[in-house]
């Protein structure tokens, strides 16, 4: 079934690109996907009757770590888990996606995720794309953006514009820390809305710009008439 899956569904060529029983330091990984001498990911397969476990995951991660392969699929033919192996100290793995093919409600999501593993996608950088997508919304990275000077400066401006109050760095950090470290009920969050004062300022600014533009056009017309 997995042979069919790798060849007919994901588009890899048997033998040439689907390496079975791939030797890694005296043990054997079930599959390694290799295209143009580049090993993209390994596939570790368990029996359909097995529930995928942490033990299976550790085995899969060790195969990847020992061979320098960054991506791995762990499956029992029904459940599919896809991981990025992180070469930290100690070695870690981050789950990219997971689905159960015995659940028909997950078919659409499974197809959306599996497109990243298709041969056409992989050779064009699909694995990097899914990693970038994951990193973009990683809470630690988002927190880093929130705490950046650029965002904090913008928040201070919005507070000043809406409430007419100058927010100190200390007060802002206290508020940000509560957002990051304390649980907040999403239903209690107050949506930010532009107040009337801000709207009037924007309207006046546009009027000034329009007036200035009109004045410039009149001066240009007069200049043309004088030239004639």
Residue pairs with C-beta under 8 A, 6 or more apart in sequence:
1 77
2 30
2 31
2 43
2 45
2 75
2 77
3 14
3 18
6 12
6 18
6 31
6 33
6 43
7 13
7 14
7 18
9 114
10 114
10 117
10 118
10 119
11 118
11 119
11 120
12 18
12 33
12 35
12 119
17 33
17 34
17 35
17 119
18 31
18 33
19 31
19 32
19 33
19 34
20 30
20 31
21 28
21 29
21 30
22 28
22 29
22 30
22 31
22 32
22 42
22 67
24 63
24 66
24 67
25 66
25 67
27 63
29 42
29 43
29 44
29 63
29 67
30 42
30 43
30 44
30 45
31 42
31 43
31 44
31 45
32 39
32 41
32 42
32 43
32 67
32 69
33 39
33 40
33 41
33 42
33 43
33 122
34 40
35 119
35 122
35 123
36 123
39 67
39 68
39 69
40 69
40 71
40 122
40 127
41 69
41 70
41 71
41 72
41 73
41 117
41 122
41 127
42 60
42 63
42 64
42 67
42 69
42 71
42 72
42 73
43 72
43 73
43 75
44 56
44 59
44 60
44 63
44 72
44 73
44 74
44 75
45 75
45 76
45 77
46 52
46 56
46 74
46 75
46 76
47 76
48 76
48 77
48 78
49 76
50 56
50 76
51 76
52 74
52 75
52 76
52 79
52 81
56 74
57 74
57 81
57 83
57 93
60 72
60 74
60 83
60 93
61 72
61 83
61 85
61 91
61 93
62 91
63 69
63 72
64 70
64 71
64 72
64 85
65 85
65 87
65 91
69 85
70 84
70 85
70 87
70 127
71 82
71 83
71 84
71 85
71 127
72 82
72 83
72 85
72 93
73 80
73 81
73 82
73 83
73 117
74 80
74 81
74 82
74 83
75 81
77 101
78 100
78 101
78 102
79 98
79 99
79 100
79 101
80 98
80 99
80 100
80 101
80 110
81 95
81 97
81 98
82 95
82 96
82 97
82 98
82 113
82 117
83 93
83 94
83 95
83 96
84 93
84 94
84 96
84 131
84 134
85 91
85 92
85 93
86 92
86 93
86 94
94 134
96 113
96 116
96 130
96 131
96 134
97 113
99 106
99 109
99 110
99 113
100 106
101 107
101 110
115 121
115 126
116 122
116 126
116 127
116 129
116 130
117 126
118 126
121 129
135 141
143 180
145 151
146 176
146 179
146 180
147 176
152 169
152 172
152 176
155 167
155 172
156 166
156 167
156 172
158 192
159 165
159 167
160 166
160 167
161 197
161 198
162 192
162 194
162 195
162 198
178 184
